[in-house]
């Protein structure tokens, strides 16, 4: 299947020089696929972002759980002090 049209040439190309082009299944001009180095850099960057997001999410969840547990524990302390009839912080003797 033959196509005609304008093809962007790289900077410094001379008239008559061969230029590689990439086309899709419909014969339309598409950008060249990413190189192995570009793919590896994208994979490493994505892995780092996912790891950092997971670490931050885990840290936030841990801090939230700690806050809830601490609030629950302190509420129990207050309830026990109220059963004694004395305000929190007073000596037992």
Buried (B, 14 or more C-beta within 10 A) or exposed (E): EEEEEEEEEEEEEEEEEEEEEEEEEEEEEEEEEEEEEEEEEEEEEEEEEEEEEEEEEEEEEEEEEEEEEEEEEEEEEEEEBEEEEEEEEEEEE
